[in-house]
Amino acid sequence: MRFLLPAASHANSEIQFMGENPIILIARISVKQGLVEEYLEIAEEVDNETQKLEPGMIFHNFDSDPDNELAFTW
C-alpha cells in the first residue's frame, strides 16, 4: 500500500497556530521489501512540505530503525 500525503490545505488560510494546544504525533511505518528507496524519496518530499507548512512546529524528526531496515518513525 502506498500513501501520498496531500499538501496542507491551510497554508494560505486565516488559521493561526499559536501552540495553545500542543500535540505529539508519532507515526511508525513499515515499508515493503524493495520499496525503501521509493519511500525515502516520498518521505523527503513530505518532510520538506511539513517543515514549510507547520509554522508552530517545535520539533520534527524522521528516523530509521537501526535494527530493521524496513522500519521508520516520524
Predicted model as a PDB file, atoms N, CA, C, CB and O in Angstrom, pLDDT in the B-factor column:
MODEL        1                                                                  
ATOM      1  N   MET A   1       0.838  -1.163   0.000  1.00 38.00           N  
ATOM      2  CA  MET A   1       0.000   0.000   0.000  1.00 38.00           C  
ATOM      3  C   MET A   1       0.890   1.235   0.000  1.00 38.00           C  
ATOM      4  CB  MET A   1      -0.958  -0.007   1.206  1.00 38.00           C  
ATOM      5  O   MET A   1       1.874   1.287   0.738  1.00 38.00           O  
ATOM      6  N   ARG A   2       0.562   2.213  -0.808  1.00 40.00           N  
ATOM      7  CA  ARG A   2       1.361   3.422  -0.916  1.00 40.00           C  
ATOM      8  C   ARG A   2       0.519   4.619  -0.532  1.00 40.00           C  
ATOM      9  CB  ARG A   2       1.924   3.588  -2.336  1.00 40.00           C  
ATOM     10  O   ARG A   2      -0.609   4.757  -1.004  1.00 40.00           O  
ATOM     11  N   PHE A   3       1.045   5.483   0.315  1.00 41.00           N  
ATOM     12  CA  PHE A   3       0.327   6.668   0.742  1.00 41.00           C  
ATOM     13  C   PHE A   3       1.068   7.911   0.267  1.00 41.00           C  
ATOM     14  CB  PHE A   3       0.155   6.683   2.274  1.00 41.00           C  
ATOM     15  O   PHE A   3       2.277   8.034   0.468  1.00 41.00           O  
ATOM     16  N   LEU A   4       0.365   8.803  -0.343  1.00 42.00           N  
ATOM     17  CA  LEU A   4       0.910  10.111  -0.670  1.00 42.00           C  
ATOM     18  C   LEU A   4       0.114  11.118   0.134  1.00 42.00           C  
ATOM     19  CB  LEU A   4       0.846  10.415  -2.218  1.00 42.00           C  
ATOM     20  O   LEU A   4      -1.113  11.157   0.043  1.00 42.00           O  
ATOM     21  N   LEU A   5       0.787  11.917   0.906  1.00 43.00           N  
ATOM     22  CA  LEU A   5       0.093  12.881   1.733  1.00 43.00           C  
ATOM     23  C   LEU A   5      -0.096  14.173   0.968  1.00 43.00           C  
ATOM     24  CB  LEU A   5       0.854  13.131   3.032  1.00 43.00           C  
ATOM     25  O   LEU A   5       0.862  14.703   0.405  1.00 43.00           O  
ATOM     26  N   PRO A   6      -1.333  14.699   0.935  1.00 43.00           N  
ATOM     27  CA  PRO A   6      -1.563  15.963   0.228  1.00 43.00           C  
ATOM     28  C   PRO A   6      -0.918  17.120   0.974  1.00 43.00           C  
ATOM     29  CB  PRO A   6      -3.067  16.221   0.052  1.00 43.00           C  
ATOM     30  O   PRO A   6      -0.747  17.074   2.192  1.00 43.00           O  
ATOM     31  N   ALA A   7      -0.565  18.150   0.231  1.00 44.00           N  
ATOM     32  CA  ALA A   7      -0.044  19.358   0.872  1.00 44.00           C  
ATOM     33  C   ALA A   7      -1.152  19.927   1.746  1.00 44.00           C  
ATOM     34  CB  ALA A   7       0.447  20.415  -0.189  1.00 44.00           C  
ATOM     35  O   ALA A   7      -2.327  19.866   1.386  1.00 44.00           O  
ATOM     36  N   ALA A   8      -0.782  20.470   2.873  1.00 47.00           N  
ATOM     37  CA  ALA A   8      -1.778  21.016   3.793  1.00 47.00           C  
ATOM     38  C   ALA A   8      -2.589  22.112   3.121  1.00 47.00           C  
ATOM     39  CB  ALA A   8      -1.103  21.559   5.057  1.00 47.00           C  
ATOM     40  O   ALA A   8      -2.030  23.009   2.491  1.00 47.00           O  
ATOM     41  N   SER A   9      -3.892  22.037   3.256  1.00 45.00           N  
ATOM     42  CA  SER A   9      -4.773  22.999   2.600  1.00 45.00           C  
ATOM     43  C   SER A   9      -4.852  24.308   3.366  1.00 45.00           C  
ATOM     44  CB  SER A   9      -6.160  22.414   2.440  1.00 45.00           C  
ATOM     45  O   SER A   9      -5.421  25.278   2.865  1.00 45.00           O  
ATOM     46  N   HIS A  10      -4.299  24.358   4.564  1.00 46.00           N  
ATOM     47  CA  HIS A  10      -4.401  25.557   5.387  1.00 46.00           C  
ATOM     48  C   HIS A  10      -3.271  26.557   5.147  1.00 46.00           C  
ATOM     49  CB  HIS A  10      -4.423  25.169   6.834  1.00 46.00           C  
ATOM     50  O   HIS A  10      -3.210  27.581   5.828  1.00 46.00           O  
ATOM     51  N   ALA A  11      -2.398  26.292   4.220  1.00 47.00           N  
ATOM     52  CA  ALA A  11      -1.201  27.119   4.047  1.00 47.00           C  
ATOM     53  C   ALA A  11      -1.522  28.583   3.783  1.00 47.00           C  
ATOM     54  CB  ALA A  11      -0.367  26.580   2.916  1.00 47.00           C  
ATOM     55  O   ALA A  11      -0.792  29.460   4.245  1.00 47.00           O  
ATOM     56  N   ASN A  12      -2.588  28.866   3.057  1.00 47.00           N  
ATOM     57  CA  ASN A  12      -2.919  30.241   2.723  1.00 47.00           C  
ATOM     58  C   ASN A  12      -4.180  30.724   3.429  1.00 47.00           C  
ATOM     59  CB  ASN A  12      -3.086  30.380   1.233  1.00 47.00           C  
ATOM     60  O   ASN A  12      -4.745  31.744   3.036  1.00 47.00           O  
ATOM     61  N   SER A  13      -4.631  30.024   4.451  1.00 46.00           N  
ATOM     62  CA  SER A  13      -5.861  30.390   5.132  1.00 46.00           C  
ATOM     63  C   SER A  13      -5.581  31.348   6.283  1.00 46.00           C  
ATOM     64  CB  SER A  13      -6.576  29.144   5.643  1.00 46.00           C  
ATOM     65  O   SER A  13      -4.435  31.720   6.535  1.00 46.00           O  
ATOM     66  N   GLU A  14      -6.628  31.733   6.965  1.00 47.00           N  
ATOM     67  CA  GLU A  14      -6.528  32.649   8.086  1.00 47.00           C  
ATOM     68  C   GLU A  14      -6.210  31.936   9.398  1.00 47.00           C  
ATOM     69  CB  GLU A  14      -7.809  33.424   8.225  1.00 47.00           C  
ATOM     70  O   GLU A  14      -6.079  32.593  10.431  1.00 47.00           O  
ATOM     71  N   ILE A  15      -6.084  30.618   9.383  1.00 48.00           N  
ATOM     72  CA  ILE A  15      -5.860  29.859  10.607  1.00 48.00           C  
ATOM     73  C   ILE A  15      -4.496  30.212  11.198  1.00 48.00           C  
ATOM     74  CB  ILE A  15      -5.956  28.343  10.332  1.00 48.00           C  
ATOM     75  O   ILE A  15      -3.491  30.258  10.490  1.00 48.00           O  
ATOM     76  N   GLN A  16      -4.480  30.459  12.499  1.00 53.00           N  
ATOM     77  CA  GLN A  16      -3.235  30.748  13.202  1.00 53.00           C  
ATOM     78  C   GLN A  16      -2.937  29.604  14.157  1.00 53.00           C  
ATOM     79  CB  GLN A  16      -3.319  32.101  13.965  1.00 53.00           C  
ATOM     80  O   GLN A  16      -3.834  29.143  14.863  1.00 53.00           O  
ATOM     81  N   PHE A  17      -1.716  29.146  14.193  1.00 51.00           N  
ATOM     82  CA  PHE A  17      -1.307  28.089  15.097  1.00 51.00           C  
ATOM     83  C   PHE A  17      -0.382  28.704  16.140  1.00 51.00           C  
ATOM     84  CB  PHE A  17      -0.609  26.917  14.329  1.00 51.00           C  
ATOM     85  O   PHE A  17       0.766  29.040  15.849  1.00 51.00           O  
ATOM     86  N   MET A  18      -0.890  28.843  17.341  1.00 57.00           N  
ATOM     87  CA  MET A  18      -0.144  29.546  18.376  1.00 57.00           C  
ATOM     88  C   MET A  18       0.399  28.618  19.461  1.00 57.00           C  
ATOM     89  CB  MET A  18      -1.018  30.591  19.003  1.00 57.00           C  
ATOM     90  O   MET A  18       0.997  29.102  20.422  1.00 57.00           O  
ATOM     91  N   GLY A  19       0.215  27.316  19.344  1.00 57.00           N  
ATOM     92  CA  GLY A  19       0.738  26.400  20.330  1.00 57.00           C  
ATOM     93  C   GLY A  19      -0.082  26.322  21.603  1.00 57.00           C  
ATOM     94  O   GLY A  19       0.416  25.848  22.624  1.00 57.00           O  
ATOM     95  N   GLU A  20      -1.322  26.774  21.568  1.00 69.00           N  
ATOM     96  CA  GLU A  20      -2.163  26.731  22.760  1.00 69.00           C  
ATOM     97  C   GLU A  20      -2.542  25.298  23.120  1.00 69.00           C  
ATOM     98  CB  GLU A  20      -3.421  27.568  22.550  1.00 69.00           C  
ATOM     99  O   GLU A  20      -2.767  24.998  24.292  1.00 69.00           O  
ATOM    100  N   ASN A  21      -2.615  24.435  22.156  1.00 71.00           N  
ATOM    101  CA  ASN A  21      -2.972  23.035  22.365  1.00 71.00           C  
ATOM    102  C   ASN A  21      -1.945  22.145  21.667  1.00 71.00           C  
ATOM    103  CB  ASN A  21      -4.408  22.741  21.839  1.00 71.00           C  
ATOM    104  O   ASN A  21      -2.255  21.505  20.663  1.00 71.00           O  
ATOM    105  N   PRO A  22      -0.731  22.106  22.197  1.00 74.00           N  
ATOM    106  CA  PRO A  22       0.321  21.326  21.521  1.00 74.00           C  
ATOM    107  C   PRO A  22      -0.020  19.840  21.492  1.00 74.00           C  
ATOM    108  CB  PRO A  22       1.675  21.535  22.218  1.00 74.00           C  
ATOM    109  O   PRO A  22      -0.677  19.317  22.391  1.00 74.00           O  
ATOM    110  N   ILE A  23       0.441  19.181  20.443  1.00 77.00           N  
ATOM    111  CA  ILE A  23       0.253  17.738  20.307  1.00 77.00           C  
ATOM    112  C   ILE A  23       1.590  17.085  19.990  1.00 77.00           C  
ATOM    113  CB  ILE A  23      -0.791  17.413  19.206  1.00 77.00           C  
ATOM    114  O   ILE A  23       2.529  17.735  19.529  1.00 77.00           O  
ATOM    115  N   ILE A  24       1.649  15.807  20.243  1.00 81.00           N  
ATOM    116  CA  ILE A  24       2.792  14.988  19.832  1.00 81.00           C  
ATOM    117  C   ILE A  24       2.237  13.912  18.921  1.00 81.00           C  
ATOM    118  CB  ILE A  24       3.564  14.366  21.073  1.00 81.00           C  
ATOM    119  O   ILE A  24       1.287  13.215  19.279  1.00 81.00           O  
ATOM    120  N   LEU A  25       2.815  13.779  17.770  1.00 82.00           N  
ATOM    121  CA  LEU A  25       2.402  12.767  16.810  1.00 82.00           C  
ATOM    122  C   LEU A  25       3.591  11.849  16.555  1.00 82.00           C  
ATOM    123  CB  LEU A  25       1.888  13.415  15.481  1.00 82.00           C  
ATOM    124  O   LEU A  25       4.669  12.308  16.176  1.00 82.00           O  
ATOM    125  N   ILE A  26       3.392  10.567  16.763  1.00 87.00           N  
ATOM    126  CA  ILE A  26       4.422   9.574  16.464  1.00 87.00           C  
ATOM    127  C   ILE A  26       3.818   8.604  15.462  1.00 87.00           C  
ATOM    128  CB  ILE A  26       4.923   8.827  17.767  1.00 87.00           C  
ATOM    129  O   ILE A  26       2.773   8.006  15.719  1.00 87.00           O  
ATOM    130  N   ALA A  27       4.470   8.451  14.333  1.00 89.00           N  
ATOM    131  CA  ALA A  27       3.994   7.520  13.306  1.00 89.00           C  
ATOM    132  C   ALA A  27       5.096   6.512  13.021  1.00 89.00           C  
ATOM    133  CB  ALA A  27       3.577   8.274  11.999  1.00 89.00           C  
ATOM    134  O   ALA A  27       6.230   6.881  12.714  1.00 89.00           O  
ATOM    135  N   ARG A  28       4.752   5.252  13.125  1.00 93.00           N  
ATOM    136  CA  ARG A  28       5.704   4.182  12.811  1.00 93.00           C  
ATOM    137  C   ARG A  28       5.294   3.562  11.491  1.00 93.00           C  
ATOM    138  CB  ARG A  28       5.757   3.103  13.946  1.00 93.00           C  
ATOM    139  O   ARG A  28       4.135   3.196  11.296  1.00 93.00           O  
ATOM    140  N   ILE A  29       6.246   3.449  10.593  1.00 91.00           N  
ATOM    141  CA  ILE A  29       5.989   2.991   9.230  1.00 91.00           C  
ATOM    142  C   ILE A  29       6.811   1.745   8.944  1.00 91.00           C  
ATOM    143  CB  ILE A  29       6.310   4.101   8.203  1.00 91.00           C  
ATOM    144  O   ILE A  29       7.999   1.689   9.262  1.00 91.00           O  
ATOM    145  N   SER A  30       6.180   0.754   8.346  1.00 95.00           N  
ATOM    146  CA  SER A  30       6.888  -0.418   7.836  1.00 95.00           C  
ATOM    147  C   SER A  30       6.756  -0.404   6.324  1.00 95.00           C  
ATOM    148  CB  SER A  30       6.324  -1.756   8.448  1.00 95.00           C  
ATOM    149  O   SER A  30       5.653  -0.328   5.781  1.00 95.00           O  
ATOM    150  N   VAL A  31       7.885  -0.477   5.659  1.00 95.00           N  
ATOM    151  CA  VAL A  31       7.930  -0.413   4.196  1.00 95.00           C  
ATOM    152  C   VAL A  31       8.172  -1.816   3.649  1.00 95.00           C  
ATOM    153  CB  VAL A  31       9.042   0.574   3.707  1.00 95.00           C  
ATOM    154  O   VAL A  31       8.939  -2.595   4.215  1.00 95.00           O  
ATOM    155  N   LYS A  32       7.513  -2.120   2.552  1.00 96.00           N  
ATOM    156  CA  LYS A  32       7.717  -3.429   1.932  1.00 96.00           C  
ATOM    157  C   LYS A  32       9.133  -3.536   1.359  1.00 96.00           C  
ATOM    158  CB  LYS A  32       6.670  -3.670   0.821  1.00 96.00           C  
ATOM    159  O   LYS A  32       9.706  -2.564   0.868  1.00 96.00           O  
ATOM    160  N   GLN A  33       9.667  -4.738   1.441  1.00 96.00           N  
ATOM    161  CA  GLN A  33      10.988  -5.025   0.865  1.00 96.00           C  
ATOM    162  C   GLN A  33      11.006  -4.570  -0.591  1.00 96.00           C  
ATOM    163  CB  GLN A  33      11.333  -6.549   0.972  1.00 96.00           C  
ATOM    164  O   GLN A  33      10.061  -4.824  -1.338  1.00 96.00           O  
ATOM    165  N   GLY A  34      12.069  -3.907  -0.987  1.00 96.00           N  
ATOM    166  CA  GLY A  34      12.215  -3.448  -2.361  1.00 96.00           C  
ATOM    167  C   GLY A  34      11.628  -2.064  -2.632  1.00 96.00           C  
ATOM    168  O   GLY A  34      11.804  -1.527  -3.725  1.00 96.00           O  
ATOM    169  N   LEU A  35      10.931  -1.476  -1.649  1.00 96.00           N  
ATOM    170  CA  LEU A  35      10.318  -0.160  -1.849  1.00 96.00           C  
ATOM    171  C   LEU A  35      10.920   0.921  -0.950  1.00 96.00           C  
ATOM    172  CB  LEU A  35       8.830  -0.249  -1.599  1.00 96.00           C  
ATOM    173  O   LEU A  35      10.393   2.032  -0.883  1.00 96.00           O  
ATOM    174  N   VAL A  36      12.011   0.608  -0.267  1.00 95.00           N  
ATOM    175  CA  VAL A  36      12.596   1.561   0.672  1.00 95.00           C  
ATOM    176  C   VAL A  36      13.072   2.824  -0.045  1.00 95.00           C  
ATOM    177  CB  VAL A  36      13.760   0.915   1.428  1.00 95.00           C  
ATOM    178  O   VAL A  36      12.795   3.928   0.424  1.00 95.00           O  
ATOM    179  N   GLU A  37      13.768   2.694  -1.149  1.00 94.00           N  
ATOM    180  CA  GLU A  37      14.269   3.882  -1.861  1.00 94.00           C  
ATOM    181  C   GLU A  37      13.118   4.770  -2.317  1.00 94.00           C  
ATOM    182  CB  GLU A  37      15.123   3.467  -3.075  1.00 94.00           C  
ATOM    183  O   GLU A  37      13.186   5.992  -2.179  1.00 94.00           O  
ATOM    184  N   GLU A  38      12.072   4.173  -2.855  1.00 95.00           N  
ATOM    185  CA  GLU A  38      10.903   4.946  -3.291  1.00 95.00           C  
ATOM    186  C   GLU A  38      10.257   5.641  -2.086  1.00 95.00           C  
ATOM    187  CB  GLU A  38       9.869   4.024  -4.008  1.00 95.00           C  
ATOM    188  O   GLU A  38       9.888   6.813  -2.163  1.00 95.00           O  
ATOM    189  N   TYR A  39      10.126   4.912  -0.977  1.00 92.00           N  
ATOM    190  CA  TYR A  39       9.543   5.504   0.225  1.00 92.00           C  
ATOM    191  C   TYR A  39      10.384   6.679   0.718  1.00 92.00           C  
ATOM    192  CB  TYR A  39       9.410   4.449   1.330  1.00 92.00           C  
ATOM    193  O   TYR A  39       9.832   7.717   1.086  1.00 92.00           O  
ATOM    194  N   LEU A  40      11.699   6.535   0.730  1.00 92.00           N  
ATOM    195  CA  LEU A  40      12.563   7.611   1.213  1.00 92.00           C  
ATOM    196  C   LEU A  40      12.447   8.861   0.347  1.00 92.00           C  
ATOM    197  CB  LEU A  40      14.011   7.142   1.254  1.00 92.00           C  
ATOM    198  O   LEU A  40      12.528   9.977   0.860  1.00 92.00           O  
ATOM    199  N   GLU A  41      12.260   8.690  -0.951  1.00 92.00           N  
ATOM    200  CA  GLU A  41      12.045   9.843  -1.831  1.00 92.00           C  
ATOM    201  C   GLU A  41      10.751  10.553  -1.474  1.00 92.00           C  
ATOM    202  CB  GLU A  41      12.020   9.406  -3.305  1.00 92.00           C  
ATOM    203  O   GLU A  41      10.715  11.780  -1.378  1.00 92.00           O  
ATOM    204  N   ILE A  42       9.689   9.783  -1.278  1.00 90.00           N  
ATOM    205  CA  ILE A  42       8.396  10.358  -0.907  1.00 90.00           C  
ATOM    206  C   ILE A  42       8.491  11.011   0.477  1.00 90.00           C  
ATOM    207  CB  ILE A  42       7.287   9.268  -0.920  1.00 90.00           C  
ATOM    208  O   ILE A  42       7.976  12.109   0.686  1.00 90.00           O  
ATOM    209  N   ALA A  43       9.150  10.333   1.413  1.00 88.00           N  
ATOM    210  CA  ALA A  43       9.290  10.861   2.769  1.00 88.00           C  
ATOM    211  C   ALA A  43      10.038  12.193   2.766  1.00 88.00           C  
ATOM    212  CB  ALA A  43      10.018   9.849   3.661  1.00 88.00           C  
ATOM    213  O   ALA A  43       9.702  13.094   3.534  1.00 88.00           O  
ATOM    214  N   GLU A  44      11.039  12.320   1.916  1.00 88.00           N  
ATOM    215  CA  GLU A  44      11.776  13.582   1.840  1.00 88.00           C  
ATOM    216  C   GLU A  44      10.875  14.715   1.365  1.00 88.00           C  
ATOM    217  CB  GLU A  44      12.980  13.442   0.904  1.00 88.00           C  
ATOM    218  O   GLU A  44      10.930  15.824   1.897  1.00 88.00           O  
ATOM    219  N   GLU A  45      10.045  14.434   0.363  1.00 90.00           N  
ATOM    220  CA  GLU A  45       9.100  15.445  -0.129  1.00 90.00           C  
ATOM    221  C   GLU A  45       8.123  15.853   0.974  1.00 90.00           C  
ATOM    222  CB  GLU A  45       8.323  14.910  -1.355  1.00 90.00           C  
ATOM    223  O   GLU A  45       7.869  17.039   1.182  1.00 90.00           O  
ATOM    224  N   VAL A  46       7.583  14.864   1.675  1.00 85.00           N  
ATOM    225  CA  VAL A  46       6.641  15.138   2.760  1.00 85.00           C  
ATOM    226  C   VAL A  46       7.331  15.916   3.872  1.00 85.00           C  
ATOM    227  CB  VAL A  46       6.049  13.826   3.311  1.00 85.00           C  
ATOM    228  O   VAL A  46       6.760  16.866   4.409  1.00 85.00           O  
ATOM    229  N   ASP A  47       8.540  15.526   4.219  1.00 82.00           N  
ATOM    230  CA  ASP A  47       9.290  16.214   5.270  1.00 82.00           C  
ATOM    231  C   ASP A  47       9.512  17.679   4.903  1.00 82.00           C  
ATOM    232  CB  ASP A  47      10.640  15.518   5.514  1.00 82.00           C  
ATOM    233  O   ASP A  47       9.319  18.559   5.741  1.00 82.00           O  
ATOM    234  N   ASN A  48       9.907  17.945   3.683  1.00 83.00           N  
ATOM    235  CA  ASN A  48      10.139  19.324   3.242  1.00 83.00           C  
ATOM    236  C   ASN A  48       8.858  20.155   3.314  1.00 83.00           C  
ATOM    237  CB  ASN A  48      10.692  19.339   1.809  1.00 83.00           C  
ATOM    238  O   ASN A  48       8.884  21.297   3.774  1.00 83.00           O  
ATOM    239  N   GLU A  49       7.752  19.595   2.869  1.00 85.00           N  
ATOM    240  CA  GLU A  49       6.473  20.310   2.926  1.00 85.00           C  
ATOM    241  C   GLU A  49       6.029  20.535   4.365  1.00 85.00           C  
ATOM    242  CB  GLU A  49       5.393  19.537   2.163  1.00 85.00           C  
ATOM    243  O   GLU A  49       5.510  21.599   4.701  1.00 85.00           O  
ATOM    244  N   THR A  50       6.231  19.543   5.206  1.00 80.00           N  
ATOM    245  CA  THR A  50       5.850  19.668   6.615  1.00 80.00           C  
ATOM    246  C   THR A  50       6.614  20.804   7.265  1.00 80.00           C  
ATOM    247  CB  THR A  50       6.106  18.352   7.371  1.00 80.00           C  
ATOM    248  O   THR A  50       6.037  21.594   8.012  1.00 80.00           O  
ATOM    249  N   GLN A  51       7.896  20.895   6.992  1.00 78.00           N  
ATOM    250  CA  GLN A  51       8.712  21.960   7.566  1.00 78.00           C  
ATOM    251  C   GLN A  51       8.182  23.335   7.150  1.00 78.00           C  
ATOM    252  CB  GLN A  51      10.181  21.802   7.134  1.00 78.00           C  
ATOM    253  O   GLN A  51       8.191  24.270   7.950  1.00 78.00           O  
ATOM    254  N   LYS A  52       7.719  23.462   5.899  1.00 82.00           N  
ATOM    255  CA  LYS A  52       7.220  24.743   5.402  1.00 82.00           C  
ATOM    256  C   LYS A  52       5.823  25.073   5.906  1.00 82.00           C  
ATOM    257  CB  LYS A  52       7.219  24.740   3.899  1.00 82.00           C  
ATOM    258  O   LYS A  52       5.521  26.238   6.167  1.00 82.00           O  
ATOM    259  N   LEU A  53       4.967  24.066   6.048  1.00 81.00           N  
ATOM    260  CA  LEU A  53       3.544  24.301   6.288  1.00 81.00           C  
ATOM    261  C   LEU A  53       3.105  24.210   7.742  1.00 81.00           C  
ATOM    262  CB  LEU A  53       2.762  23.338   5.502  1.00 81.00           C  
ATOM    263  O   LEU A  53       1.922  24.390   8.032  1.00 81.00           O  
ATOM    264  N   GLU A  54       4.006  23.941   8.643  1.00 78.00           N  
ATOM    265  CA  GLU A  54       3.662  23.833  10.059  1.00 78.00           C  
ATOM    266  C   GLU A  54       4.424  24.904  10.837  1.00 78.00           C  
ATOM    267  CB  GLU A  54       3.987  22.409  10.609  1.00 78.00           C  
ATOM    268  O   GLU A  54       5.433  24.597  11.472  1.00 78.00           O  
ATOM    269  N   PRO A  55       3.961  26.152  10.798  1.00 74.00           N  
ATOM    270  CA  PRO A  55       4.722  27.251  11.399  1.00 74.00           C  
ATOM    271  C   PRO A  55       4.919  27.151  12.907  1.00 74.00           C  
ATOM    272  CB  PRO A  55       4.047  28.530  11.095  1.00 74.00           C  
ATOM    273  O   PRO A  55       5.886  27.712  13.423  1.00 74.00           O  
ATOM    274  N   GLY A  56       4.051  26.465  13.629  1.00 74.00           N  
ATOM    275  CA  GLY A  56       4.194  26.375  15.070  1.00 74.00           C  
ATOM    276  C   GLY A  56       4.953  25.145  15.534  1.00 74.00           C  
ATOM    277  O   GLY A  56       5.063  24.895  16.735  1.00 74.00           O  
ATOM    278  N   MET A  57       5.474  24.382  14.594  1.00 75.00           N  
ATOM    279  CA  MET A  57       6.155  23.142  14.946  1.00 75.00           C  
ATOM    280  C   MET A  57       7.458  23.446  15.694  1.00 75.00           C  
ATOM    281  CB  MET A  57       6.441  22.303  13.680  1.00 75.00           C  
ATOM    282  O   MET A  57       8.277  24.252  15.252  1.00 75.00           O  
ATOM    283  N   ILE A  58       7.620  22.790  16.817  1.00 75.00           N  
ATOM    284  CA  ILE A  58       8.820  22.979  17.621  1.00 75.00           C  
ATOM    285  C   ILE A  58       9.906  21.987  17.222  1.00 75.00           C  
ATOM    286  CB  ILE A  58       8.493  22.834  19.108  1.00 75.00           C  
ATOM    287  O   ILE A  58      11.086  22.335  17.176  1.00 75.00           O  
ATOM    288  N   PHE A  59       9.506  20.759  16.935  1.00 77.00           N  
ATOM    289  CA  PHE A  59      10.485  19.718  16.629  1.00 77.00           C  
ATOM    290  C   PHE A  59       9.877  18.748  15.626  1.00 77.00           C  
ATOM    291  CB  PHE A  59      10.935  18.971  17.919  1.00 77.00           C  
ATOM    292  O   PHE A  59       8.717  18.356  15.754  1.00 77.00           O  
ATOM    293  N   HIS A  60      10.658  18.367  14.638  1.00 77.00           N  
ATOM    294  CA  HIS A  60      10.217  17.396  13.638  1.00 77.00           C  
ATOM    295  C   HIS A  60      11.396  16.486  13.349  1.00 77.00           C  
ATOM    296  CB  HIS A  60       9.696  18.098  12.325  1.00 77.00           C  
ATOM    297  O   HIS A  60      12.516  16.952  13.136  1.00 77.00           O  
ATOM    298  N   ASN A  61      11.136  15.180  13.343  1.00 81.00           N  
ATOM    299  CA  ASN A  61      12.233  14.235  13.175  1.00 81.00           C  
ATOM    300  C   ASN A  61      11.764  13.038  12.358  1.00 81.00           C  
ATOM    301  CB  ASN A  61      12.776  13.778  14.544  1.00 81.00           C  
ATOM    302  O   ASN A  61      10.593  12.663  12.414  1.00 81.00           O  
ATOM    303  N   PHE A  62      12.666  12.447  11.609  1.00 83.00           N  
ATOM    304  CA  PHE A  62      12.407  11.245  10.825  1.00 83.00           C  
ATOM    305  C   PHE A  62      13.595  10.319  11.028  1.00 83.00           C  
ATOM    306  CB  PHE A  62      12.182  11.575   9.298  1.00 83.00           C  
ATOM    307  O   PHE A  62      14.731  10.679  10.717  1.00 83.00           O  
ATOM    308  N   ASP A  63      13.332   9.119  11.552  1.00 88.00           N  
ATOM    309  CA  ASP A  63      14.423   8.195  11.879  1.00 88.00           C  
ATOM    310  C   ASP A  63      14.193   6.828  11.254  1.00 88.00           C  
ATOM    311  CB  ASP A  63      14.570   8.056  13.395  1.00 88.00           C  
ATOM    312  O   ASP A  63      13.055   6.399  11.060  1.00 88.00           O  
ATOM    313  N   SER A  64      15.284   6.157  10.946  1.00 91.00           N  
ATOM    314  CA  SER A  64      15.215   4.752  10.540  1.00 91.00           C  
ATOM    315  C   SER A  64      15.544   3.899  11.755  1.00 91.00           C  
ATOM    316  CB  SER A  64      16.195   4.445   9.350  1.00 91.00           C  
ATOM    317  O   SER A  64      16.287   4.319  12.642  1.00 91.00           O  
ATOM    318  N   ASP A  65      14.988   2.713  11.784  1.00 92.00           N  
ATOM    319  CA  ASP A  65      15.221   1.775  12.885  1.00 92.00           C  
ATOM    320  C   ASP A  65      16.572   1.097  12.642  1.00 92.00           C  
ATOM    321  CB  ASP A  65      14.054   0.710  12.994  1.00 92.00           C  
ATOM    322  O   ASP A  65      16.753   0.463  11.602  1.00 92.00           O  
ATOM    323  N   PRO A  66      17.518   1.210  13.564  1.00 94.00           N  
ATOM    324  CA  PRO A  66      18.835   0.602  13.347  1.00 94.00           C  
ATOM    325  C   PRO A  66      18.799  -0.926  13.301  1.00 94.00           C  
ATOM    326  CB  PRO A  66      19.780   1.043  14.435  1.00 94.00           C  
ATOM    327  O   PRO A  66      19.734  -1.554  12.807  1.00 94.00           O  
ATOM    328  N   ASP A  67      17.719  -1.526  13.817  1.00 95.00           N  
ATOM    329  CA  ASP A  67      17.603  -2.988  13.839  1.00 95.00           C  
ATOM    330  C   ASP A  67      16.715  -3.549  12.742  1.00 95.00           C  
ATOM    331  CB  ASP A  67      17.076  -3.429  15.163  1.00 95.00           C  
ATOM    332  O   ASP A  67      16.636  -4.766  12.572  1.00 95.00           O  
ATOM    333  N   ASN A  68      16.033  -2.665  11.983  1.00 95.00           N  
ATOM    334  CA  ASN A  68      15.110  -3.114  10.943  1.00 95.00           C  
ATOM    335  C   ASN A  68      15.145  -2.120   9.792  1.00 95.00           C  
ATOM    336  CB  ASN A  68      13.662  -3.266  11.500  1.00 95.00           C  
ATOM    337  O   ASN A  68      14.602  -1.022   9.913  1.00 95.00           O  
ATOM    338  N   GLU A  69      15.763  -2.476   8.696  1.00 94.00           N  
ATOM    339  CA  GLU A  69      15.923  -1.551   7.566  1.00 94.00           C  
ATOM    340  C   GLU A  69      14.602  -1.178   6.894  1.00 94.00           C  
ATOM    341  CB  GLU A  69      16.844  -2.161   6.541  1.00 94.00           C  
ATOM    342  O   GLU A  69      14.578  -0.289   6.043  1.00 94.00           O  
ATOM    343  N   LEU A  70      13.516  -1.836   7.258  1.00 94.00           N  
ATOM    344  CA  LEU A  70      12.207  -1.551   6.673  1.00 94.00           C  
ATOM    345  C   LEU A  70      11.320  -0.706   7.587  1.00 94.00           C  
ATOM    346  CB  LEU A  70      11.504  -2.845   6.344  1.00 94.00           C  
ATOM    347  O   LEU A  70      10.182  -0.403   7.231  1.00 94.00           O  
ATOM    348  N   ALA A  71      11.825  -0.328   8.747  1.00 95.00           N  
ATOM    349  CA  ALA A  71      11.019   0.407   9.730  1.00 95.00           C  
ATOM    350  C   ALA A  71      11.518   1.837   9.899  1.00 95.00           C  
ATOM    351  CB  ALA A  71      11.039  -0.313  11.081  1.00 95.00           C  
ATOM    352  O   ALA A  71      12.719   2.097   9.974  1.00 95.00           O  
ATOM    353  N   PHE A  72      10.550   2.762   9.957  1.00 92.00           N  
ATOM    354  CA  PHE A  72      10.857   4.191  10.098  1.00 92.00           C  
ATOM    355  C   PHE A  72       9.881   4.799  11.099  1.00 92.00           C  
ATOM    356  CB  PHE A  72      10.776   4.934   8.716  1.00 92.00           C  
ATOM    357  O   PHE A  72       8.766   4.310  11.276  1.00 92.00           O  
ATOM    358  N   THR A  73      10.318   5.867  11.745  1.00 91.00           N  
ATOM    359  CA  THR A  73       9.461   6.587  12.687  1.00 91.00           C  
ATOM    360  C   THR A  73       9.529   8.075  12.382  1.00 91.00           C  
ATOM    361  CB  THR A  73       9.882   6.308  14.159  1.00 91.00           C  
ATOM    362  O   THR A  73      10.605   8.644  12.201  1.00 91.00           O  
ATOM    363  N   TRP A  74       8.347   8.694  12.328  1.00 87.00           N  
ATOM    364  CA  TRP A  74       8.230  10.147  12.190  1.00 87.00           C  
ATOM    365  C   TRP A  74       8.020  10.692  13.577  1.00 87.00           C  
ATOM    366  CB  TRP A  74       7.059  10.565  11.222  1.00 87.00           C  
ATOM    367  O   TRP A  74       7.890  11.904  13.751  1.00 87.00           O  
TER     368      TRP A  74                                                      
ENDMDL                                                                          
END                                                                             
